Amino acid sequence: MDRIEKRFVLKAVRGRVWRAIADFEQFGSWFGVKLEGAFGVGKAVRGKITYPGFEHLTMEMQVEKIEPERLFSYRWHPYAIDPKVDYSKEPTTLVEVSLEDGEGGTHVTIVESGFEGIPIARRAEAFRMNDGGWAQQAESLAGYVAKSQ
């Protein structure tokens, strides 16, 4: 229970998929967050969640790596949904989105790791919710890329 991995193929060229992931405004469109600024290595980026039912939350991510058209990674606090809890003292998980050309289009792999560091009281729920969340986000990304080509 330390790692979530989702693999899927998008029928789009890698450059198009990359823009959807690495451009903060496009990322926000499919992910459901209105980010306050562009991504940059080492930069903290925040934004209000726009997903129905979670609009009261702010998402914060710390960008780790940007390797154009290959890898985008960041750290965040998984399933940090209680506005009364200060998650800043907790360890973060690492989200890595990697792209490769392959049969049928662009092969996308999303890996979120580091759940073993999350406090035991909320670890299983954070893992379960993010596992389902990444399945939804994969569909959202696919739909966004398909309609914006």
C-alpha positions in Angstrom: 0.0 0.0 0.0 2.8 2.4 -0.8 2.3 3.0 -4.5 -0.6 3.7 -6.9 0.1 3.1 -10.6 -2.2 3.8 -13.5 -1.2 3.2 -17.1 -3.3 4.1 -20.2 -2.9 5.2 -23.8 -4.2 8.5 -25.2 -4.9 8.7 -29.0 -2.9 12.0 -29.3 0.6 13.0 -30.0 2.9 13.3 -27.1 3.3 17.1 -27.4 -0.5 17.6 -27.1 -0.6 15.4 -24.0 2.4 17.1 -22.5 0.8 20.6 -22.8 -2.3 19.3 -21.0 -0.1 18.1 -18.2 2.6 20.8 -18.0 0.7 24.0 -18.7 -0.8 25.0 -15.4 -4.1 26.3 -17.0 -4.7 23.2 -19.0 -3.7 21.0 -16.0 -6.3 22.9 -14.0 -9.0 22.4 -16.6 -8.9 18.6 -16.5 -7.7 18.2 -13.0 -10.4 20.4 -11.4 -8.3 23.2 -9.8 -7.7 26.9 -10.6 -4.0 27.2 -10.0 -2.5 30.6 -9.2 0.6 30.4 -11.3 2.8 28.5 -13.8 4.8 25.3 -12.9 8.5 25.6 -12.3 11.0 23.2 -10.8 11.2 23.7 -7.1 8.2 26.0 -7.1 5.2 25.7 -4.9 1.9 26.1 -6.8 -1.5 26.6 -5.1 -5.0 26.8 -6.3 -8.7 26.4 -5.4 -10.3 23.0 -6.1 -13.1 23.4 -8.6 -14.4 19.8 -8.4 -18.0 19.9 -7.1 -18.2 19.3 -3.4 -14.5 20.2 -2.8 -14.6 23.9 -3.8 -13.8 24.9 -0.2 -10.3 23.3 -0.5 -7.0 24.6 -1.7 -4.5 22.3 -3.3 -0.8 22.9 -3.0 1.9 21.1 -4.9 5.7 21.3 -4.9 7.0 20.8 -8.4 10.0 18.3 -8.4 10.9 17.7 -12.0 9.9 18.9 -15.5 11.5 17.0 -18.3 9.7 18.2 -21.4 7.4 15.7 -23.1 8.7 13.0 -20.8 8.2 13.6 -17.1 6.3 15.9 -14.7 6.5 15.2 -11.0 5.4 17.0 -7.8 4.8 16.4 -4.1 1.6 17.0 -2.3 -0.4 15.9 0.7 -2.7 13.1 -0.4 -6.4 13.4 0.3 -5.9 16.5 2.5 -9.6 17.3 2.6 -10.3 18.4 6.2 -9.9 22.2 6.4 -9.5 22.0 10.2 -6.4 19.8 9.9 -2.9 21.2 9.4 -1.3 18.7 7.0 1.9 20.8 6.6 3.8 18.7 9.2 3.0 15.4 7.4 5.2 13.8 4.8 4.1 14.2 1.2 3.6 11.7 -1.5 5.4 11.9 -4.9 3.3 12.0 -8.1 5.1 11.2 -11.3 3.4 11.5 -14.7 5.5 10.0 -17.5 4.9 9.9 -21.2 6.2 7.6 -24.0 5.4 7.2 -27.6 3.8 3.8 -28.3 1.4 1.9 -30.3 -2.0 3.7 -30.5 -0.7 7.1 -29.3 0.9 8.4 -26.1 1.4 6.0 -23.3 0.8 7.7 -19.9 1.9 6.3 -16.6 0.9 8.0 -13.3 2.6 6.8 -10.2 1.9 8.1 -6.7 4.3 6.8 -4.0 5.2 7.4 -0.4 2.0 6.4 1.3 3.9 4.6 4.0 4.9 7.9 5.4 1.4 9.1 5.8 0.1 8.9 9.4 -1.5 5.4 10.0 -4.8 7.0 11.1 -5.5 8.3 7.6 -3.1 6.2 5.3 -5.6 3.6 4.1 -8.3 6.2 3.3 -5.8 8.4 1.5 -4.6 5.5 -0.5 -8.1 4.3 -1.4 -9.4 7.7 -2.3 -6.3 8.6 -4.4 -6.4 5.2 -6.2 -10.0 5.9 -7.3 -9.1 9.6 -7.9 -6.3 8.7 -10.3 -8.7 6.5 -12.2 -11.1 9.4 -12.6 -8.3 11.8 -13.5 -7.1 9.5 -16.2 -10.5 9.6 -17.8 -10.7 13.4 -17.3 -7.3 13.8 -19.0 -8.3 11.6 -21.9 -11.5 13.5 -22.4 -9.7 16.9 -22.2 -7.0 15.8 -24.7 -9.6 14.3 -27.1 -11.8 17.4 -27.2 -9.0 19.9 -27.5 -7.0 18.4 -30.4 
